[in-house]
């Protein structure tokens, strides 16, 4: 397996981790709405684990293969870049808030955790879903240059 093939495999792993995070977030939301706190905690820790693994594999892939140019043109390129830029910006912004949520939950400061999670959850979910969309556009629909 050459470097490009490893990079492509890691990109697929990362897409899977983004999907796992999105499903875990939705599952965690479902459980907390039903006040099943233990299942909520497990789902959210799964989302955190998937996100941490994503970051590790993403950095590894970029170090191995660099970034890839989007092969689409016109409206497709505009849509792709809009999704990519919002995904990247919000991915950076959400990290300290997720760390804060973990801290608050660990300290059993659930009222603060709940207030903050109302804002962080949709951003984190958006980042997870758009990560999968970026992969599909870049690797599956348009290939890469």
Backbone bond lengths (Angstrom), bond angles and torsions (degrees), N, CA, C in turn:
res aa  C-N    CA-C-N  psi(-1)  N-CA   C-N-CA  omega(-1)  CA-C   N-CA-C  phi
1 X - - - 1.454 - - 1.532 108.20 -
2 X 1.340 116.63 124.20 1.463 119.15 -179.97 1.538 110.62 -86.60
3 X 1.315 115.85 176.75 1.466 121.44 -175.76 1.527 112.09 -60.24
4 X 1.316 117.04 -41.92 1.473 120.26 179.87 1.520 110.87 -63.25
5 X 1.317 117.32 -40.55 1.469 120.95 178.48 1.523 111.25 -66.39
6 X 1.323 117.06 -39.04 1.466 120.86 176.03 1.524 109.43 -63.26
7 X 1.338 116.46 -43.86 1.464 120.70 178.06 1.513 112.13 -60.49
8 X 1.331 117.47 -42.72 1.464 121.12 177.80 1.523 111.39 -64.79
9 X 1.326 116.13 -39.77 1.467 120.11 178.12 1.528 110.29 -64.69
10 X 1.341 116.50 -42.32 1.464 119.79 178.05 1.530 111.26 -64.62
11 X 1.320 117.35 -35.76 1.461 120.31 177.17 1.527 110.24 -61.97
12 X 1.320 117.47 -40.84 1.462 121.17 177.20 1.529 110.75 -66.47
13 X 1.319 116.99 -42.05 1.468 120.70 175.97 1.529 109.51 -58.71
14 X 1.329 116.91 -44.02 1.462 120.43 -179.85 1.521 112.18 -64.52
15 X 1.321 117.43 -39.01 1.462 120.34 176.81 1.526 109.76 -62.65
16 X 1.320 115.84 -41.05 1.468 120.50 177.90 1.525 111.03 -64.40
17 X 1.320 116.62 -40.01 1.471 120.02 178.09 1.530 111.14 -66.47
18 X 1.332 117.75 -38.33 1.463 120.22 175.20 1.519 110.73 -62.86
19 X 1.327 117.04 -43.49 1.466 120.62 178.17 1.531 110.50 -63.81
20 X 1.324 116.42 -41.16 1.465 120.78 177.80 1.521 110.58 -60.86
21 X 1.320 116.59 -44.69 1.456 121.00 178.27 1.531 110.89 -60.82
22 X 1.330 117.01 -44.79 1.471 120.90 -179.55 1.523 111.07 -61.82
23 X 1.323 116.81 -44.81 1.473 120.56 179.43 1.529 110.19 -65.90
24 X 1.319 116.93 -42.17 1.466 120.45 179.35 1.531 110.99 -63.93
25 X 1.322 117.17 -39.17 1.465 120.40 177.39 1.522 111.03 -63.34
26 X 1.320 116.60 -45.59 1.470 120.41 178.72 1.528 110.73 -63.33
27 X 1.321 116.06 -39.71 1.460 121.02 178.34 1.526 110.46 -64.94
28 X 1.333 116.03 -44.05 1.465 120.07 177.80 1.520 111.79 -61.31
29 X 1.311 116.48 -40.77 1.467 121.05 177.16 1.525 110.35 -62.12
30 X 1.326 116.20 -45.30 1.463 121.54 178.43 1.533 110.42 -56.60
31 X 1.326 116.25 -48.47 1.461 119.63 -176.59 1.528 112.71 -68.41
32 X 1.312 118.53 -38.84 1.464 118.53 -178.22 1.524 110.66 -70.86
33 X 1.331 117.58 -31.92 1.469 120.22 175.98 1.525 110.52 -64.00
34 X 1.328 116.90 -27.62 1.462 122.13 179.18 1.528 111.71 -97.97
35 X 1.325 115.61 6.53 1.460 123.23 177.71 1.537 113.66 60.58
36 X 1.327 115.71 33.83 1.468 121.68 174.72 1.536 106.14 -99.28
37 X 1.329 113.88 80.73 1.458 121.51 -167.67 1.528 112.74 -64.45
38 X 1.327 118.18 -41.07 1.469 119.94 -179.03 1.534 111.37 -61.85
39 X 1.321 116.76 -43.20 1.466 119.71 178.23 1.532 111.10 -68.44
40 X 1.329 116.71 -36.08 1.464 121.07 175.41 1.526 109.82 -59.24
41 X 1.317 115.69 -48.85 1.466 120.69 -179.44 1.523 111.20 -58.99
42 X 1.319 117.11 -45.25 1.472 120.51 179.23 1.528 111.26 -62.13
43 X 1.320 116.13 -43.39 1.470 119.78 -179.49 1.526 110.72 -64.29
44 X 1.317 116.64 -42.22 1.463 119.90 -177.89 1.528 110.89 -70.32
45 X 1.313 117.85 -36.58 1.464 119.67 175.77 1.529 110.81 -67.43
46 X 1.326 116.96 -31.83 1.465 120.45 173.38 1.526 109.86 -64.08
47 X 1.331 116.48 -43.46 1.472 120.58 178.66 1.529 110.63 -62.31
48 X 1.317 117.03 -42.34 1.464 120.74 178.55 1.527 109.97 -64.40
49 X 1.330 117.01 -46.16 1.462 120.67 179.56 1.517 112.21 -59.63
50 X 1.334 116.19 -44.97 1.466 120.20 178.82 1.524 110.28 -62.80
51 X 1.318 117.42 -38.59 1.468 120.97 -179.38 1.525 111.61 -69.57
52 X 1.318 117.05 -38.85 1.471 120.65 177.81 1.529 109.87 -65.98
53 X 1.329 116.66 -45.50 1.466 119.71 177.18 1.528 110.80 -61.45
54 X 1.346 116.73 -40.76 1.460 119.90 176.88 1.530 109.93 -54.94
55 X 1.315 116.98 -50.26 1.465 120.77 -177.08 1.529 111.11 -59.74
56 X 1.323 116.85 -42.84 1.464 120.31 179.57 1.530 110.85 -62.99
57 X 1.320 117.11 -47.27 1.463 120.88 -178.93 1.532 111.67 -70.35
58 X 1.325 116.92 -33.64 1.463 120.23 178.82 1.534 110.16 -64.01
59 X 1.320 116.23 -47.80 1.467 120.01 179.01 1.532 109.74 -61.46
60 X 1.318 117.19 -42.06 1.465 120.80 177.89 1.525 110.68 -59.94
61 X 1.341 117.11 -46.36 1.467 120.63 -179.51 1.517 111.76 -62.12
62 X 1.326 116.78 -44.82 1.466 120.02 -179.82 1.527 110.60 -64.24
63 X 1.316 117.60 -39.89 1.469 119.93 177.23 1.523 111.63 -64.07
64 X 1.325 117.40 -35.36 1.467 121.00 -179.63 1.523 112.66 -77.40
65 X 1.326 117.24 -43.31 1.468 119.57 -169.44 1.521 114.56 -122.94
66 X 1.312 117.62 -6.67 1.462 119.80 -176.83 1.513 111.16 74.75
67 X 1.317 116.65 -167.35 1.455 120.81 178.28 1.524 109.12 -92.38
68 X 1.312 116.01 163.69 1.464 121.02 -177.57 1.513 109.97 -116.92
69 X 1.302 115.50 141.09 1.461 120.99 177.98 1.529 109.15 -83.85
70 X 1.320 115.70 136.27 1.458 121.40 178.33 1.523 109.26 -72.76
71 X 1.322 117.70 131.14 1.463 121.98 -174.97 1.525 113.61 -87.33
72 X 1.325 117.61 -12.36 1.458 119.74 -179.41 1.524 111.39 -73.73
73 X 1.318 114.96 164.56 1.468 120.57 -178.69 1.523 109.84 -131.14
74 X 1.339 115.55 168.65 1.454 122.07 173.21 1.515 113.26 61.48
75 X 1.331 116.07 -132.77 1.462 121.96 -177.54 1.528 111.48 -60.47
76 X 1.327 116.71 -38.84 1.466 120.23 179.82 1.529 110.54 -59.88
77 X 1.324 116.98 -42.02 1.470 121.09 179.03 1.525 110.84 -65.85
78 X 1.327 116.40 -41.48 1.466 120.98 179.05 1.530 110.88 -62.47
79 X 1.325 116.16 -45.33 1.467 120.50 178.37 1.527 109.95 -62.81
80 X 1.333 116.20 -47.43 1.466 120.31 179.88 1.527 111.28 -57.37
81 X 1.324 116.90 -49.94 1.467 120.05 -178.09 1.524 111.78 -64.68
82 X 1.321 117.47 -36.32 1.472 120.71 177.01 1.520 110.76 -62.79
83 X 1.324 115.99 -46.06 1.469 120.34 178.92 1.530 109.80 -65.13
84 X 1.333 116.72 -45.82 1.461 120.81 -178.00 1.527 111.97 -61.72
85 X 1.325 116.79 -47.47 1.472 120.23 -177.12 1.526 110.73 -65.05
86 X 1.336 116.59 -44.38 1.470 118.36 178.84 1.527 110.24 -65.65
87 X 1.319 117.11 -39.25 1.466 121.35 178.26 1.533 110.80 -60.04
88 X 1.318 116.07 -49.56 1.470 120.21 -177.09 1.529 111.84 -65.52
89 X 1.327 116.48 -45.23 1.472 119.82 -178.79 1.529 110.92 -62.55
90 X 1.320 116.01 -46.89 1.465 119.08 -178.35 1.524 112.00 -70.89
91 X 1.328 117.83 -29.67 1.468 120.99 176.40 1.525 110.70 -62.68
92 X 1.308 116.35 -39.35 1.465 120.36 178.25 1.530 110.29 -70.00
93 X 1.313 116.33 -43.34 1.468 121.45 -176.99 1.525 111.62 -66.38
94 X 1.329 118.07 -37.55 1.465 120.88 -171.46 1.533 113.05 -73.88
95 X 1.314 117.88 -25.45 1.473 120.84 -174.19 1.526 113.20 -55.36
96 X 1.327 120.40 -53.85 1.473 117.76 -178.90 1.532 112.95 -63.40
97 X 1.317 117.07 -28.91 1.458 119.82 178.29 1.525 111.45 -71.29
98 X 1.330 117.15 -37.19 1.462 120.52 176.29 1.527 109.19 -65.53
99 X 1.318 117.23 -42.27 1.466 120.91 176.78 1.522 109.73 -59.61
100 X 1.327 117.10 -42.69 1.470 121.14 178.18 1.528 110.87 -62.98
101 X 1.324 117.58 -42.25 1.466 120.69 177.63 1.524 111.17 -59.93
102 X 1.328 116.49 -42.96 1.464 120.33 177.77 1.527 110.94 -61.80
103 X 1.313 115.99 -43.47 1.461 121.22 178.51 1.530 110.97 -60.28
104 X 1.324 116.23 -48.46 1.466 120.32 -178.60 1.522 111.53 -62.44
105 X 1.322 116.93 -41.40 1.466 120.04 178.58 1.528 110.45 -65.90
106 X 1.334 116.18 -43.08 1.465 120.22 179.07 1.530 111.25 -60.25
107 X 1.319 116.74 -37.77 1.474 122.17 179.66 1.531 112.65 -83.84
108 X 1.337 115.40 2.44 1.463 122.40 -179.25 1.527 112.55 58.71
109 X 1.312 115.24 34.45 1.468 121.82 175.15 1.527 107.24 -95.75
110 X 1.328 114.77 68.87 1.455 121.49 -168.61 1.520 114.20 -71.05
111 X 1.308 118.77 -30.36 1.469 119.83 177.87 1.526 110.04 -64.60
112 X 1.335 116.95 -44.63 1.472 120.89 177.49 1.529 110.67 -66.56
113 X 1.322 114.80 -40.60 1.466 120.38 179.11 1.534 109.78 -58.84
114 X 1.302 115.93 -46.77 1.468 120.86 -178.79 1.526 111.61 -62.79
115 X 1.341 116.80 -44.11 1.476 120.23 179.85 1.526 111.51 -60.95
116 X 1.320 116.62 -44.91 1.457 120.70 -179.17 1.535 111.43 -70.73
117 X 1.327 116.78 -39.55 1.468 120.95 -177.71 1.525 112.11 -61.48
118 X 1.312 117.68 -29.20 1.468 120.45 178.93 1.528 111.61 -60.18
119 X 1.323 116.90 -29.40 1.462 121.52 178.69 1.529 112.09 -93.40
120 X 1.328 115.97 -37.54 1.460 120.77 -174.33 1.530 111.40 -75.79
121 X 1.318 117.42 -39.55 1.464 120.84 -176.87 1.529 113.09 -52.76
122 X 1.344 119.74 -53.32 1.470 117.67 -178.23 1.524 113.30 -64.37
123 X 1.322 117.36 -32.06 1.468 119.97 178.85 1.525 109.64 -68.88
124 X 1.321 116.43 -46.20 1.468 120.95 179.94 1.527 110.02 -63.48
125 X 1.320 117.33 -41.58 1.469 120.64 177.65 1.531 110.57 -62.31
126 X 1.335 116.64 -42.84 1.467 120.85 178.00 1.527 110.35 -59.99
127 X 1.321 117.08 -44.69 1.463 121.34 -179.75 1.529 110.21 -61.66
128 X 1.319 117.45 -43.14 1.466 120.81 -179.55 1.525 111.54 -64.79
129 X 1.317 116.66 -46.13 1.468 120.48 -178.20 1.529 110.84 -68.76
130 X 1.327 117.19 -43.71 1.462 118.52 -178.78 1.529 111.73 -69.27
131 X 1.324 118.17 -26.12 1.462 120.00 173.19 1.520 110.71 -61.04
132 X 1.307 116.42 -41.12 1.456 121.25 176.85 1.532 110.74 -67.62
133 X 1.325 116.94 -40.74 1.471 121.04 178.47 1.526 110.63 -62.24
134 X 1.325 117.02 -42.99 1.473 121.04 178.41 1.526 109.84 -59.36
135 X 1.318 117.10 -45.72 1.469 120.27 178.73 1.527 110.73 -59.42
136 X 1.318 116.91 -48.25 1.471 120.75 -177.70 1.526 110.40 -60.78
137 X 1.322 116.92 -44.75 1.463 119.69 179.67 1.526 111.99 -66.41
138 X 1.324 116.26 -45.07 1.466 120.80 -174.15 1.524 112.85 -74.55
139 X 1.326 117.51 -41.37 1.462 120.41 -172.39 1.521 114.33 -103.60
140 X 1.325 117.53 -29.57 1.464 119.20 -172.65 1.525 113.13 -102.21
141 X 1.328 117.67 -48.42 1.453 120.06 -174.89 1.530 112.01 -82.21
142 X 1.333 115.80 -48.39 1.470 119.06 -175.14 1.521 113.81 -106.71
143 X 1.312 117.95 -4.54 1.460 118.07 -173.86 1.511 108.81 61.63
144 X 1.274 119.11 -169.78 1.461 120.11 174.00 1.506 109.90 -137.26
145 X 1.343 113.43 153.22 1.476 120.51 -176.17 1.506 110.85 -79.38
